[in-house]
Amino acid sequence: MTREERQITRDARAARMRTKAEALAAQADRLAALQNRDPAFSTQPVQNNAAGRAFARQRDAARRKFDREMELRTEAYRLADEAARLEATPVRVKGDAAAEKERYAAALDIRVGDTVRTVYGDRRVAKVNAKSIVIDGFTGQIRVEKHLVSHVRRGSE
């Protein structure tokens, strides 16, 4: 799939997600309009008679509607957020990651004796290869890929 085809597919998916998110938000708004906003409604005690049990069922139904409203809002927010992410990030195709890695490694001007920052801490470079470097570790030399290091200072500094 080419970059343009993938972009078209991604834009269509983002549009579907936005439409679904708007529909879910509208459904949540309809449920919110049915809610009883009186604080006494949810805090009144239930009496053990027919009227009290009916009130308890009514309050439980209102709580279920509120829970459903929150589920719909959460899903709508998640879909809108995912659609925004799809629209904001560039399309990547096969080979992009490798090319980016190679560009970063080529931009580094690392020489023997330089200090680099790695997952092992700041270490001195013992050898430089085309795609990796060898650093002096605590227990010996360790080979590390160039794209996993950042240059700290020159060896002569």
C-alpha contacts under 8 A as a table, 3 or more apart, distances in Angstrom:
res1	aa1	res2	aa2	distance
1	M	5	E	6.19
1	M	6	R	6.36
2	T	5	E	5.27
2	T	6	R	6.15
2	T	93	V	7.41
3	R	6	R	5.14
3	R	7	Q	6.12
3	R	91	V	6.66
3	R	92	R	7.23
3	R	93	V	6.33
4	E	7	Q	5.01
4	E	8	I	6.27
5	E	8	I	5.17
5	E	9	T	6.24
6	R	9	T	5.07
6	R	10	R	6.02
6	R	91	V	6.98
7	Q	10	R	5.01
7	Q	11	D	6.03
7	Q	91	V	6.19
8	I	11	D	5.17
8	I	12	A	6.21
9	T	12	A	5.22
9	T	13	R	6.22
10	R	13	R	5.04
10	R	14	A	6.16
10	R	86	L	6.82
10	R	87	E	7.91
11	D	14	A	5.07
11	D	15	A	6.18
11	D	86	L	7.58
11	D	87	E	6.92
12	A	15	A	5.09
12	A	16	R	6.27
13	R	16	R	5.11
13	R	17	M	6.19
13	R	83	A	7.75
14	A	17	M	5.03
14	A	18	R	6.17
14	A	82	E	7.70
14	A	83	A	4.51
14	A	84	A	7.48
14	A	86	L	6.32
14	A	87	E	6.92
15	A	18	R	5.11
15	A	19	T	6.20
15	A	83	A	7.27
16	R	19	T	5.13
16	R	20	K	6.14
17	M	20	K	5.11
17	M	21	A	6.02
17	M	79	L	5.60
17	M	80	A	6.61
17	M	82	E	7.75
17	M	83	A	5.91
18	R	21	A	5.00
18	R	22	E	6.16
18	R	79	L	6.71
18	R	80	A	5.55
18	R	83	A	6.28
19	T	22	E	5.20
19	T	23	A	6.26
20	K	23	A	5.05
20	K	24	L	6.16
20	K	76	A	7.35
20	K	79	L	7.54
21	A	24	L	5.12
21	A	25	A	6.11
21	A	75	E	7.30
21	A	76	A	4.15
21	A	77	Y	6.91
21	A	79	L	5.63
21	A	80	A	5.84
22	E	25	A	5.07
22	E	26	A	6.12
22	E	76	A	6.88
23	A	26	A	5.10
23	A	27	Q	6.21
24	L	27	Q	5.02
24	L	28	A	6.14
24	L	72	L	5.68
24	L	73	R	6.83
24	L	75	E	7.49
24	L	76	A	5.56
25	A	28	A	4.98
25	A	29	D	6.14
25	A	72	L	6.67
25	A	73	R	5.76
25	A	76	A	5.86
26	A	29	D	4.97
26	A	30	R	6.32
27	Q	30	R	5.11
27	Q	31	L	6.41
27	Q	69	E	7.83
27	Q	72	L	7.48
28	A	31	L	5.08
28	A	32	A	6.09
28	A	68	R	7.80
28	A	69	E	4.73
28	A	70	M	7.42
28	A	72	L	5.79
28	A	73	R	6.20
29	D	32	A	4.91
29	D	33	A	6.23
29	D	69	E	7.67
30	R	33	A	5.22
30	R	34	L	6.81
31	L	34	L	5.32
31	L	35	Q	6.80
31	L	65	K	6.54
31	L	66	F	7.38
31	L	69	E	6.04
32	A	35	Q	5.29
32	A	66	F	7.20
32	A	69	E	6.74
35	Q	62	A	6.58
35	Q	65	K	7.74
35	Q	66	F	7.31
36	N	41	F	7.21
36	N	62	A	7.56
37	R	41	F	7.80
38	D	41	F	5.47
38	D	42	S	7.58
39	P	42	S	5.77
39	P	43	T	6.58
40	A	43	T	5.06
40	A	44	Q	5.69
41	F	44	Q	5.89
41	F	59	R	7.36
42	S	59	R	6.70
46	V	52	G	5.11
46	V	53	R	6.89
46	V	55	F	7.16
46	V	56	A	6.27
47	Q	51	A	7.70
47	Q	52	G	4.59
47	Q	53	R	7.06
48	N	52	G	5.76
48	N	53	R	6.48
49	N	52	G	5.19
49	N	53	R	6.10
50	A	53	R	5.20
50	A	54	A	6.14
51	A	54	A	5.08
51	A	55	F	6.15
52	G	55	F	4.99
52	G	56	A	6.15
53	R	56	A	4.92
53	R	57	R	6.28
54	A	57	R	5.14
54	A	58	Q	6.20
55	F	58	Q	4.98
55	F	59	R	6.11
56	A	59	R	5.09
56	A	60	D	6.04
57	R	60	D	5.04
57	R	61	A	6.10
58	Q	61	A	5.15
58	Q	62	A	6.29
59	R	62	A	5.00
59	R	63	R	6.22
60	D	63	R	5.01
60	D	64	R	6.20
61	A	64	R	5.05
61	A	65	K	6.24
62	A	65	K	5.06
62	A	66	F	6.20
63	R	66	F	4.96
63	R	67	D	6.11
64	R	67	D	4.99
64	R	68	R	6.09
65	K	68	R	5.00
65	K	69	E	6.04
66	F	69	E	4.96
66	F	70	M	6.28
67	D	70	M	5.17
67	D	71	E	6.25
68	R	71	E	5.01
68	R	72	L	6.17
69	E	72	L	5.15
69	E	73	R	6.18
70	M	73	R	5.03
70	M	74	T	6.03
71	E	74	T	5.12
71	E	75	E	6.18
72	L	75	E	5.16
72	L	76	A	6.02
73	R	76	A	4.99
73	R	77	Y	6.04
74	T	77	Y	5.13
74	T	78	R	6.14
75	E	78	R	5.02
75	E	79	L	6.14
76	A	79	L	5.21
76	A	80	A	6.12
77	Y	80	A	5.17
77	Y	81	D	6.01
78	R	81	D	5.10
78	R	82	E	6.11
79	L	82	E	5.07
79	L	83	A	6.09
80	A	83	A	5.07
80	A	84	A	6.16
81	D	84	A	5.10
81	D	85	R	6.22
82	E	85	R	4.99
82	E	86	L	6.20
83	A	86	L	5.07
83	A	87	E	6.24
84	A	87	E	5.11
84	A	88	A	6.04
85	R	88	A	5.07
85	R	89	T	6.04
86	L	89	T	5.68
86	L	90	P	7.93
87	E	90	P	7.71
92	R	96	D	6.13
93	V	96	D	5.84
94	K	97	A	7.50
95	G	98	A	5.29
95	G	99	A	6.05
96	D	99	A	5.16
96	D	100	E	6.09
97	A	100	E	5.11
97	A	101	K	6.13
98	A	101	K	5.06
98	A	102	E	6.16
99	A	102	E	5.08
99	A	103	R	6.12
100	E	103	R	5.10
100	E	104	Y	6.21
101	K	104	Y	5.23
101	K	105	A	6.19
101	K	147	H	5.90
102	E	105	A	5.08
102	E	106	A	5.97
102	E	131	K	8.00
102	E	147	H	7.67
103	R	106	A	5.12
103	R	107	A	6.12
104	Y	107	A	5.17
104	Y	108	L	6.55
104	Y	147	H	6.19
105	A	108	L	5.38
105	A	131	K	6.98
105	A	146	K	5.36
105	A	147	H	5.30
106	A	109	D	7.44
108	L	146	K	7.97
108	L	150	S	8.00
108	L	151	H	7.31
110	I	114	D	6.54
110	I	128	V	7.29
110	I	151	H	7.17
111	R	114	D	5.71
111	R	125	V	7.12
111	R	127	K	7.75
111	R	128	V	6.55
111	R	154	R	7.79
111	R	155	G	7.81
112	V	124	R	7.88
112	V	125	V	5.16
112	V	126	A	5.44
112	V	127	K	5.61
112	V	128	V	6.48
112	V	155	G	7.34
113	G	124	R	5.76
113	G	125	V	5.13
113	G	126	A	6.32
113	G	154	R	7.14
113	G	155	G	4.43
113	G	156	S	7.63
114	D	124	R	5.69
114	D	125	V	5.48
114	D	151	H	7.82
114	D	152	V	7.70
114	D	153	R	5.97
114	D	154	R	4.49
114	D	155	G	3.98
114	D	156	S	7.70
115	T	122	D	6.37
115	T	123	R	5.42
115	T	124	R	4.49
115	T	125	V	6.15
115	T	151	H	6.63
115	T	152	V	5.49
115	T	153	R	5.34
115	T	154	R	6.33
115	T	155	G	6.42
116	V	122	D	5.49
116	V	123	R	5.54
116	V	124	R	6.43
116	V	125	V	7.06
116	V	149	V	6.28
116	V	150	S	5.62
116	V	151	H	4.60
116	V	152	V	5.00
116	V	153	R	7.08
117	R	120	Y	7.68
117	R	121	G	5.59
117	R	122	D	4.34
117	R	123	R	6.41
117	R	149	V	5.57
117	R	150	S	5.24
117	R	151	H	6.33
117	R	152	V	6.26
118	T	121	G	5.13
118	T	122	D	6.13
118	T	123	R	7.23
118	T	148	L	6.73
118	T	149	V	5.03
118	T	150	S	7.02
119	V	149	V	7.99
120	Y	123	R	7.48
120	Y	137	G	7.61
122	D	152	V	7.75
123	R	135	I	6.19
123	R	136	D	6.25
123	R	137	G	6.99
124	R	135	I	5.69
124	R	136	D	5.80
124	R	155	G	7.99
125	V	128	V	7.34
125	V	133	I	6.89
125	V	134	V	6.00
125	V	135	I	4.50
125	V	136	D	6.50
126	A	133	I	7.59
126	A	134	V	5.43
126	A	135	I	5.18
126	A	136	D	6.22
126	A	141	Q	7.79
127	K	133	I	5.72
127	K	134	V	4.92
127	K	135	I	7.02
128	V	132	S	6.54
128	V	133	I	4.54
128	V	134	V	6.37
129	N	132	S	5.12
129	N	133	I	5.51
129	N	134	V	7.86
131	K	145	E	6.15
131	K	146	K	5.83
132	S	143	R	6.67
132	S	144	V	5.55
132	S	145	E	4.15
132	S	146	K	4.74
133	I	143	R	5.71
133	I	144	V	5.46
133	I	145	E	6.29
133	I	146	K	6.20
134	V	141	Q	6.27
134	V	142	I	5.43
134	V	143	R	4.36
134	V	144	V	6.18
135	I	141	Q	5.50
135	I	142	I	5.33
135	I	143	R	6.40
135	I	144	V	7.36
136	D	140	G	5.99
136	D	141	Q	4.61
136	D	142	I	6.44
137	G	140	G	5.09
137	G	141	Q	5.36
137	G	142	I	6.19
144	V	148	L	7.04
144	V	149	V	7.77
145	E	148	L	5.60
145	E	149	V	7.36
146	K	149	V	5.66
147	H	150	S	7.91
153	R	157	E	6.82
154	R	157	E	5.49
